[in-house]
Amino acid sequence: MSSRGSVFVLGATGQIGRAAVRALVADGWEVRAASRGSGGDAGLPDGVRTVRVDRDGEGALAAALGDGCDVLVDMVAYGADHARQLVGLADRIGSAVVISSGAVYADADGRSFDTQDEPDGFPRFPVPIPESHLTVGPGPATYGTRKVALERELLAASGALPVTLVRAGAVHGPHSRAPRELYFVKRALDGRPVRILAHGGRSRFHPVHVSNVAELIRLAALHPGARVLNGGDPEAPTVAEISTAVDEAMGVQSELVLIEGTADVGSTPWSVDHPVVYDMSAAERELGYRPVTGYAESLPATVEWIAGRLRDRDWRDTFPAMAKRYVPPLDLFDYAAEDAWLGNR
């Protein structure tokens, strides 16, 4: 099979990058996999050329890109400076696919993920959220504002560099630095018989498997354009459904104890006051996108990977990014507090 062309994948050894490289190679592209490390332990397909580059080094990305590529896929673009960097190389790039985030959205009252820890600060989004919905303003202050700055700079220059921006939901699958499924996997491994869930277990925080993001990237590489697309799984399960699915994948059965509202226990990495569900109809319409997998279908491989990583190791050493992200008052594994709450109910 003749090559479809050349793809330069920036951030190729991360969670999404690995899946994207595999999907692009399988589709017939010649792929250069760029990362800050050597890429030697990333399990990349045969024939992929690895490139070591720190994009923030002066002239480093331009040197690594060389004569250019037909498609540049950027997993790690963040803020206006990275957008300008890509635009400055537009004469060497046919089109781009850049990962953004669902964290960019804001509701009609200005609430967003940036305000979620304030009283009544969690946003109230339509279900599902279309790409045309309001976003936070661009700027350097937060993750969401920097992603919006990235998006706006790139879209403003889309005449020179056609770009598809993918607003990914809660990414899951193997090789995550902070896997939300750890919350339930570790409880199963520790023999905990009960799962306490706030908000009646009804919280919905739309996940997206890495293979579904990779499929969006593959299709966008084939169909260049100036667009923003959501990235989500075919379903947005409730946290109670996620708990049950993880138990099934691990061959255990636990009791669900559902709390209306919140308490000192029961908050999970998916626990949100109001549903966050992304509209996937634009991707279906514009790219012919169809999901590769569903949430429950994909879980066994994710669970196996997490459980293997936990073997004989403290979870905080294994997943330091997870330990840093979820700090008190959200203690992910405060079993003493759970037992005390159960004893007093």
N, C-alpha and C positions, 0 to 999 in steps of 0.2 A: 504493500500500500504506500503510495506517495505521501509525503508529508503535507499536512494542511498549512504549515508555516511554522514560524518560531515564536515561542512564548518565553518571556522572562518573568519568573515568579519570585517576588520579593517577600521574604518571610516564609520561605518554603518548608522549613523544618518545624513550624508550629503546628498546632492542632488542625486548623483549616488548611494550611499550606500543604501538608502531607496528602490530605484527601484530594485537594485540587490538582496537585502534580499527578497523582495516579489517574484521575479522571481525564486529564488533558493528554497524557501519554497514551491511554487506552483509545482516545479519539483520534490519534494520529498526528499529534503535534510534536515538534522537536522542542524539548523543554530544558531551559537553564534554571536551576534551583538555587536561588541566592539567599544567604542567611549570614548572620554574624559569626556562626560557627562553621565547622568544616562540612557538616551535613553527613558525615560518614556513618553516624549511628541512627539515621532517620529512616532507614528501611526504604529508600527511594527506589523506584523501578530501574532496571537495567537500561543503560543508554542515556540516563539523565546526567547532564553536566552540572556539577556543583560549583558554586561561586561563593567565595567568602567576601562579604562586604558589609561595612557599617555605613548605612545611608547618610548618617549625620556627619561623616568625615568629609572634609572639603574636597569636592570633586570625585569622591569615591564611587558614587552611583553612576556618574557619567562614564568613568573609566571602566567599571564592570559591565555596563551596557554595551560599550564598544560601538560597533556599527549600527546597533539598534535591534528592534524586534517587531514582529507583526502585532503582537499583543503583549502588554505589560499587565500582570496581575499583582496587585499590591494588598497584602494582608495587614500591613502595619502602618499605613499612612495615618497621620494624626495631626490635625491642625493645618492652619493656612500655609505654614512654611513648607510642609511636605507637598501640599498641592502645588505651590509655586515651583518646587523642585521638579515635579513631574511635567508641568507645563513648559518649563525651561528646556526639557528634553523632547518636546513634542515632535521636532523634526526627525527624531529617530524612533518614534513609537507610532505604530499604525492606529491602535486604539488601546484603551485601558479598561480594566475591571478593578474596582477599588472597594474594599470592605468598609462599610460604615456601621451604624448601629441603630437599633430601635430606640435607644436612649435619647434620640434627638427630639422626640415628640413632646409637645406641651398641650395642656387642655385650654379651654376657652378662658379660664381664669388665671392662666399663667403657671399652673402647677405642672411639675415635671418630676423626673427622678431626682433632680437637684433639690426639690423641696419636700421629698417624701418623709424626711425625719422631723419635719415641722408639724405642729398641731393641725390636723385636717389638711396636711400637705400632700397627700398622695393624689396623683392626677386621676380625673374621671374621663376616660377616653371612650369614644364610640366603639362598639363591637361589631365588626372588626375595624381596625384603624387603616384608612387608605393612605397612600403615599402623599396625597394632597393635603393631609391634615397639618395643623399648625406645628411649628417646631420652636425650640428655644432659640434665642438669638445667637449669632456667631460671636466667638471671642475666645480668649485664652483661659477662662476661669475654671471650667470643669470639663469632664470627659465629653458630656453632651454638647456643650457650646463649641468645643474644639472640633468635634466631628461635623457640626453644622458649618463651621468656618471652612473645613476641608471640602465639604460638598459644594458650597457656594462658589469658592474659588475655581474648582474644577468645572462646574457647570457653566460658569461665565466664560471659560476658555474652551468650551466644547467644539467650537468651530475649528480650532487648531488641533484639539485632542478629544475625539469622541470618547465618552466615559460612561460606563454603567456603574452606578453606586448601589451596593447591596446593603440594606439596613437589616442586619442580622438580629434575630431574637436571641434567646438564651441558648447559646451554642452548647451542644452535648456530643458525647462520643469519646473514644479513647484519646489519650495524649493531652487531655485538658490539664492545665496548671491549677485549676480550681473547680473540680467537678461537683456540681450540686448534688449528684446522686450519692456522693460520699455520705450525706446526711442519713440516708436510709441503709446503705450498704454496711456501714460500720455498726449500726444498731443490730442488723441481722447477724453480723459476725460476732458481736458481743453478747448475743442471746437475749436481747431486750425483747420482751413479749408484747409491748404496747407502743403504739405510735400516737402521740398527742398532737393534734393539729388545730391551730387557731383558725378563725374565720369559718368554722364549720367544715373545714377541709375543702372549701369551694374555691379557694384562690386559683386563678389561672394566669400563668406567666409564660407566654408562648415560647416553646422550645424550638430549636432547629438543629437537626443532626448534621454533622460535618459533611456527610455524603450529599445531603440536599443542598447545602451551600455550594459544594463542589459542582453539582449539576447546574446550578444557576451560573456559576463562573464559566463552565463549559459552553453553555448555550450563549452567554453574552459574548464570549470569544468568537463564536461563529456569526453573531449578528450585532456588529458594532452599532452604537447609537449613543445619544445623550439622554440618559434616563436615570431615575431613582426607583429601585424596586425593593419591596419588603422581602425578608427571608425567614420563612417559618415552616414548620412541619405541617402535614395535612390536618393534624388535629392539635388543639391546645388543651391537654388534659388537666383536670383539677389536681391539686396536690394530693388529695385522697386517692385518686386514680393512679398517680405516680407511685405513691407508697405501696399500693397493692401490686402494681406491675413490677417494682423492684423486688418485693417479697417473692413473687412468682418466679422471677428470673433466678433467685437465690435458693428456691426450694423451701421457703419457710412461710409460715402464716402467723400474722400478728393481729392483735386487737386494735381497732381504731377508736380512739377517744376524741370526740370532736367538741371543741370549745366555740361557742358563739362569741364573736369578737376576739379579743386578745387576753392573754394572761402572762404570768411570768415565764411560762413554758409554752411550747407549741408553735413557735415561729420557726419556719424553715427557709432555705434559700429561695423558695418559690412563693412564700407567703406575702401576699399583697392585699391591700384594702379593697381594691377594685380591679376588675379583670383587665389584662393586657393581652390583646389578641390582634394579630396582624392580618390584614387583607392580602391574600395571595393572588387575586384575580388579575392584576396587572402583569405579573410574571407569566401567568398562563396565557394571557392574551398576546403579549408582546414577544415572548420567546418560545411559546409552546411548551412551557415548563410543566413537568409532571414530577411529583416527588419520587425519590428513589426508595425511601423507606418511611415507616411511621415510628412514633415514639416507642411503643411497647415492642414492636418488631426489632428495633435496633438495640434494645436494652441488654440482652445477654452478653454481647461482646464488650459493652461499656462496663457492666458489672464485673465481668471476669477480669478486665484490665485493672479496675480499681482495687478489687480484692487481692489480686496478685501483687500490686504495689504496696499494699498494707501489710503483707506477710512479714511478721517479726519486726515491724518498724512503727514508730510513733507517727500518727497521721500528720502531726505538725511538721515533722522532719520531711515526710514524703511530699506533702502539699503545702509548702510554706506560703505560697500566694493565697491559698484558701484560709490559712490561719491568720494572715494579715488582713484579709478582706472582712472576715466575720469575727469581730472583736466584741467584748462586753459592751452593752448588755445582751447581745445575741451570742450566748455561749452555745455552740452547736451540740456539745455533748455533756451537758450538765445533768448527769443522771441522778445525782443526789436531789437536785431541785425537782426533777420529774417525780421521783419516788415520794418526796414530801408532799407534792401537790396531789398525787394520786391517793396518798394516805388521808388527806384532809377533805376529799370531795364527798 
